[in-house]
Amino acid sequence: MTKTMNKADKIIIHGLFNNHLFYVLAMQPWLLKKCCWVIWGGDLYIHNAPVKDWRWKKDEFFRRSVIRHMGHLVTYIKGDYDLATEWYGARGQYHECFMYPSNLYKDYVAPEVKHSSINILVGNSADPSNNHLEIFDKLEVFKDQDIKIYAPLSYGNQAYAKKVIEEGKKQFGDKFKPLTDMMPFDQYLEFLGLIDVAIFNHKRQQAMGNTITLLSLGKKVFMRSDITPWELFEDIDVKVFDVENIKLDLLDEKIKKDNQEKIKKYFSIDNYKKQLQELFN
């Protein structure tokens, strides 16, 4: 790997998760000027790890050195780049890029399936960072209304998934619908088409593929207002809603269409191609 990296004109790092990798880079700092760190999220927010033991401190020492001297930082969420400069002293060039096609606008027309209930999506996985139980407590005031609460729990921490299922059933009975099996992509898109309201309670940038798809489909999306994606949607004038003030009324038709047009324009394949051309030139 080291020989190949030294020969390469450019090194694309898809998430800075591998401890061995940033040890290698720290020991060969001349490589860093040609490295492009594609920021996933967890590789940045490890800075806020709940347990900061000696292992974390050791890794963070090398991580800080590598990120500080990284030549290029790649993300479409400017706030994450700003956090890298604040937390790690990053000085590399910022490249706005959607990174992967999964983050692009989906030209998908949801089938018209009539349903009387308000279908609510809570979270995107069985990762504890979804903070499902906080949202369940906020939704309890609506438990006597005609609602269905869906929680994708097919991947992630299965002990946590069990806890979420137990609490969801306890608070909402049959109105809680855990999703414990993986779905093919087309089926998952069809499922998202049935959702009316999506609630993401992550305390950092996460679930952006789901969020962009839901906004593409004209859905009402709630998230925390103190995270970097909130800033992104404000910057491109897309309306999202604060989890601290959950209301289950459907999205206003004008806001829905405005959101869809702005998502389609910004997260477009043409914009993505331009970003990649600038990154690779």
C-alpha positions, 0 to 999 in steps of 0.5 A: 500500500505504501509504495502505491501511495507514494507513486500516486498523483492523488490519494482519495481517502473514503472516510478516515476510520482506519487507525493503521492508515492514519499511522502510516500517513503520520509517519509519511507526512509528505503524502498528505499534500496529495491526500483528499479526505472524503469526510463521512461524518463519524470519522470527524465526530470521533472528536466528541467520543463519549469515552475518551480513554487512553486508546482514544487519546493515542489515536487522536494524537495521530489523527490531529497531525494527519488532519492538520496537514491534509491537503484537501478536504471533501464534503458538501457540508461546509459546516463539517469542514469548518469543524475540522478546522476548529477541532483539528486545525485543518488547513487543506483546501475545501472541495464542495462535493456530494461524494456519492450518487446516493446523495443526489436528487432522486427523480422518483414518483411515489405511487399514489397509495391512499392512507388515512394514518399519518406515517412517521419515520423515526431514524434510519438505523439501529445506531444509538446515535438516532436517539429514538427514545427521545423522539418516542417521548415527544410523539407520545402526545399524538399516540391517540391519533391515527398514526403509524411509526416506522423505525428502520432497525435492520442494521446497527446495534441489535441490542439497541434495536431490541430496546427500541422495539420494546419501548416502541411497542410499550408506548404505541402498541400496534401503531409502532412498526419496526423494520427488521429486515433489509429491503431492496433499494427500489422497495425501500424507495417505495416505502419512503414514498408512503412516509408523511413525516420523517424525524431524525434526532442525530446530534451530528451529521448523519442519514443524509442520503435518506434526508435528501431522498425524502426531501426529493419526494416532498416529505416533511423532515425534522432534524436538530437545528444545532447540527451542520446539515441544518446550516446546509439546508438553510444555505440552499433555502430548503425548509426543514423543521426542528425536532424541538417543535414536532407537529404532524400536519402535512407539508404545505404544498408550496413548501413541498414543491419549493423544496423539491425544486431546490433539491433537484437543482442543487443535488443534480448530476450536472452539479456533481459532475462539475464538482468531480471535475474540479476535484480531479483536475 
